[in-house]
Amino acid sequence: MITVRFQQSGQKLVAFSVSGHAGYADRGQDIVCASVSSAVQLTANAITEQFHTAAKVTVEENRVSLRLPAQAGKESVLLLEALKQHLAFLAEDYQNTIQIFVSEE
């Protein structure tokens, strides 16, 4: 199962971490994993490369995390909201493949 953890400060998302494997199909054939990976990469790249936000991005073997700086612009925060919504839709469509948690900092 893919585990997604978002952190929020007040009403604003400030970080996420994604790890695990969906288990929907074999590695290399799993459309859920591919969808999640693509959405996470798009979000991280848009925040750092298009919006020039100095986010802390960590990529490990089976985990990607991103933390926005305190002065992050509204567009970066909105992208985190969009990622959360997109992953929630995937979790509905492909049940038992994605868990999403939101915690307060």
Secondary structure, 3 states (H helix, E strand, C coil): CEEEEEEEECCEEEEEEEEECCCCCCCCCCHHHHHHHHHHHHHHHHHHHHCCCCCEEEEECCEEEEECCCCCCHHHHHHHHHHHHHHHHHHHHCCCCEEEEEEEC
